[in-house]
């Protein structure tokens, strides 16, 4: 391990450089397969290209994980269900503390479930190289509007649902894992206090994203993979902490939950369904909060 022989700033620099090289290498075939699929939009061609795209992305993650392991050891405490499959569709839900969460989820679930797809803010499309890769991999980009903006421009209402609908239509062709952070943003004490959240370690969950996916992909997605992530020695780690080995202990627990019949239906059209989905998500958050309490005590 490089961290045993080199100062952390050098370890971080080497690790970051290797991540950049690996990203540049895999973006080339990812973009090539995406262009091929775009210009030959035949069903069979699209399915083959989607499999190649997801395989390339999986290899990209695997090499990043290997690079991280070589650079600095991390004590991973991972609890996963034994019956996960790459041939099933999943809705993956997790608490959100840091941008490192995404790297952790990719590392832990890579090769065990279908490739993770995230709903991203539209601004991230312009991130150099990565924005291109996310577009090529069919990551949906969401344009969020404030309530005041919607009030002045009512025709924009429902645009996020339309984006979700188009993305879910693509996701039906091959098994995929749709990632959702119900809190909507990273946890901080300030946000927690501003919300007056009833949870000790979590922000209030929003059920909209979950409800949209259940409405649009109820025939494909039968299970939720509920994940709890914690960094006991480093509450809000940065990407640099991850690269340098400053973040050296990560606890991840996942459990499979069969989606109950009472939350299936139209989240868009039924206020009763929206209430049931929110209650269901709140229940999962209560269990997650208790789990974090146990770990941290």
C-alpha positions in Angstrom: 0.0 0.0 0.0 1.4 3.4 -1.1 0.2 5.1 2.1 2.6 3.0 4.2 5.6 4.5 2.4 4.5 7.9 1.0 3.0 11.1 2.5 -0.7 11.5 2.1 -0.5 14.4 -0.3 1.6 12.3 -2.7 -0.7 9.2 -2.2 -3.7 11.4 -3.0 -2.0 12.9 -6.1 -1.0 9.5 -7.5 -4.5 8.1 -6.8 -6.2 11.0 -8.4 -3.9 10.8 -11.5 -4.7 7.1 -11.9 -8.4 7.8 -11.6 -8.1 10.5 -14.3 -6.2 8.2 -16.7 -8.6 5.3 -16.1 -11.6 7.7 -16.7 -10.1 9.0 -20.0 -9.4 5.5 -21.1 -13.0 4.2 -20.6 -14.7 7.3 -21.8 -13.5 6.5 -25.4 -15.3 3.2 -25.8 -18.3 4.5 -23.8 -18.7 7.4 -26.1 -18.1 5.3 -29.2 -20.9 2.8 -28.3 -23.2 5.7 -27.5 -22.7 7.3 -30.9 -23.1 3.9 -32.6 -26.5 3.4 -30.8 -27.6 7.0 -31.6 -27.1 6.6 -35.4 -28.4 3.0 -35.5 -31.5 3.2 -33.3 -32.6 -0.4 -34.0 -33.9 -2.4 -31.0 -31.3 -5.2 -31.3 -28.4 -2.7 -31.8 -29.5 -0.6 -28.8 -29.7 -3.7 -26.5 -26.2 -4.8 -27.5 -24.8 -1.3 -27.2 -26.5 -0.9 -23.8 -24.8 -4.1 -22.6 -21.4 -3.0 -23.9 -21.9 0.4 -22.3 -22.7 -1.0 -18.9 -19.9 -3.5 -19.1 -17.4 -0.7 -19.9 -18.7 1.4 -17.0 -18.4 -1.6 -14.7 -14.8 -2.1 -15.7 -14.2 1.6 -15.2 -15.4 1.2 -11.6 -13.5 -2.0 -11.0 -10.2 -0.4 -11.9 -10.9 2.7 -9.8 -11.6 0.4 -6.9 -8.3 -1.5 -7.5 -6.4 1.8 -7.7 -7.9 2.9 -4.4 -6.9 -0.4 -2.8 -3.4 -0.1 -4.0 -3.1 3.5 -2.8 -4.5 3.3 0.7 -6.2 0.5 2.7 -9.8 1.1 3.8 -11.5 -0.9 6.5 -14.7 -1.9 4.8 -17.5 -3.3 6.9 -20.0 -4.5 4.3 -23.3 -6.3 4.9 -25.1 -7.3 1.7 -28.0 -9.7 1.0 -26.9 -13.0 -0.5 -29.6 -13.2 -3.2 -28.6 -10.1 -5.3 -28.7 -10.6 -9.0 -27.5 -8.7 -12.1 -30.6 -10.0 -13.9 -33.1 -8.1 -11.8 -34.3 -4.5 -11.7 -33.8 -2.6 -8.4 -34.7 0.7 -6.8 -31.6 1.5 -4.7 -32.2 4.0 -1.8 -29.6 5.4 0.5 -28.9 8.1 3.0 -26.6 10.9 1.7 -23.7 12.4 3.7 -21.1 13.1 1.0 -20.3 12.9 -2.7 -18.1 10.0 -1.6 -21.4 8.1 -1.2 -21.6 7.6 -4.9 -18.1 6.1 -5.1 -18.9 3.8 -2.2 -22.2 2.6 -3.7 -20.5 1.9 -7.1 -17.6 0.0 -5.4 -19.9 -2.1 -3.1 -22.6 -3.0 -5.7 -20.4 -3.3 -8.8 -21.0 -6.7 -10.4 -23.6 -7.7 -7.8 -26.6 -5.7 -9.2 -27.1 -4.1 -12.6 -25.2 -0.9 -13.2 -26.3 2.0 -11.1 -28.1 4.9 -12.9 -28.5 8.2 -11.1 -30.8 11.2 -11.7 -28.4 14.1 -12.0 -28.8 17.9 -11.9 -28.7 19.3 -15.4 -25.7 21.5 -14.6 -23.6 18.3 -14.2 -23.9 17.7 -17.9 -21.2 20.3 -18.4 -18.6 18.7 -16.1 -15.6 18.0 -18.3 -15.3 14.4 -19.5 -17.6 13.0 -16.8 -20.7 14.9 -18.1 -20.0 13.3 -21.5 -19.7 9.8 -20.0 -22.9 10.2 -17.9 -24.8 11.4 -21.1 -23.5 8.4 -23.0 -24.5 6.0 -20.2 -28.1 7.4 -20.3 -28.0 9.0 -16.9 -31.1 11.3 -16.8 -30.5 15.0 -16.2 -33.1 16.8 -14.2 -33.8 20.5 -14.4 -35.1 21.6 -11.0 -37.3 24.7 -10.6 -38.2 26.5 -7.4 -41.8 26.9 -6.3 -41.6 30.6 -7.0 -40.4 29.9 -10.6 -43.2 27.3 -11.1 -45.7 29.8 -9.9 -44.6 32.4 -12.5 -44.2 29.7 -15.2 -46.9 27.1 -14.6 -46.2 25.4 -17.9 -42.9 24.1 -16.4 -44.8 22.1 -13.8 -44.4 18.4 -14.3 -41.2 18.7 -16.4 -39.3 16.6 -13.9 -41.9 13.8 -14.2 -41.6 13.9 -18.0 -37.8 13.6 -17.7 -38.3 10.6 -15.4 -40.8 9.0 -17.7 -38.4 9.2 -20.7 -35.5 7.8 -18.6 -37.6 4.9 -17.3 -38.7 4.0 -20.8 -35.0 3.4 -21.6 -34.5 1.6 -18.4 -37.1 -1.1 -19.3 -34.9 -2.6 -22.1 -32.3 -4.3 -19.9 -32.1 -4.8 -16.1 -30.9 -1.7 -14.3 -30.5 -0.3 -10.8 -32.0 3.1 -10.3 -30.4 5.1 -7.5 -32.3 7.6 -5.4 -31.2 9.7 -2.4 -34.6 10.6 -0.9 -33.1 13.3 1.3 -32.4 15.2 -1.9 -29.2 16.7 -0.6 -26.2 15.9 1.6 -26.7 15.9 5.3 -25.3 18.7 7.4 -26.2 19.9 10.9 -27.4 23.2 9.5 -29.8 21.6 7.1 -31.0 19.3 9.8 -31.8 22.2 12.1 -33.4 24.2 9.4 -35.7 21.3 8.6 -36.4 20.6 12.2 -36.0 17.0 11.2 -37.5 14.4 13.6 -34.6 12.1 12.7 -31.4 12.3 14.7 -28.9 11.4 11.9 -30.9 12.1 8.8 -32.8 14.8 6.8 -36.4 14.4 6.0 -36.9 12.0 3.0 -38.9 13.2 0.0 -41.0 10.4 -1.7 -41.4 12.1 -5.1 -38.5 10.4 -6.9 -39.5 7.0 -5.4 -43.1 7.5 -6.3 -42.3 8.4 -9.9 -40.1 5.3 -10.4 -42.7 3.0 -8.8 -45.4 4.4 -11.0 -43.4 4.1 -14.2 -41.5 0.9 -13.6 -43.9 -1.0 -11.3 -43.9 -4.0 -13.7 -40.1 -4.3 -13.7 -39.0 -3.2 -10.2 -40.2 -5.5 -7.4 -37.6 -4.9 -4.8 -35.9 -1.9 -3.0 -32.3 -2.3 -2.0 -32.2 -0.1 1.1 -28.7 1.0 2.0 -27.2 2.7 5.0 -23.8 4.3 4.8 -21.7 5.6 7.7 -18.2 7.1 8.1 -17.8 6.7 11.9 -14.4 8.4 12.1 -15.1 11.0 9.5 -18.7 12.3 9.4 -18.5 14.2 6.1 -15.5 13.1 4.0 -14.4 14.8 0.8 -13.2 13.2 -2.4 -9.7 14.2 -1.4 -10.1 12.4 1.9 -11.1 9.3 -0.1 -8.0 9.6 -2.3 -5.5 10.1 0.4 -6.6 7.4 2.8 -7.8 10.0 5.4 -11.1 8.1 5.2 -10.1 4.7 6.5 -13.3 3.2 7.8 -16.6 2.7 6.0 -19.7 0.9 7.2 -22.3 -0.2 4.6 -25.4 -2.3 5.2 -28.0 -3.2 2.6 -31.2 -5.1 2.8 -33.8 -6.1 0.3 -37.4 -5.0 0.7 -40.2 -6.3 -1.4 -42.3 -3.4 -2.6 -45.6 -3.6 -0.8 -48.8 -3.8 -2.8 -50.3 -0.8 -1.1 -47.7 1.7 -2.4 -48.1 0.5 -6.0 -50.3 2.6 -8.2 -50.2 6.1 -9.7 -48.2 8.5 -7.5 -49.1 11.3 -9.9 -52.8 11.0 -10.0 -53.6 9.7 -6.5 -53.2 11.8 -3.4 -53.9 8.7 -1.3 -51.0 6.9 -3.1 -48.7 9.8 -2.4 -49.5 9.6 1.3 -48.9 5.9 1.4 -45.5 6.1 -0.4 -44.4 8.9 1.9 -45.4 6.9 5.0 -43.6 3.9 3.7 -40.4 5.8 3.0 -40.6 7.5 6.5 -40.8 4.0 8.0 -37.6 3.0 6.3 -36.0 6.2 7.5 -36.9 5.5 11.1 -35.2 2.1 10.8 -32.2 3.7 9.1 -31.9 6.4 11.8 -32.0 3.7 14.5 -29.3 1.7 12.7 -27.0 4.8 12.6 -27.7 5.3 16.3 -26.6 1.8 17.1 -23.4 2.1 15.0 -22.5 5.5 16.5 -23.1 4.6 20.1 
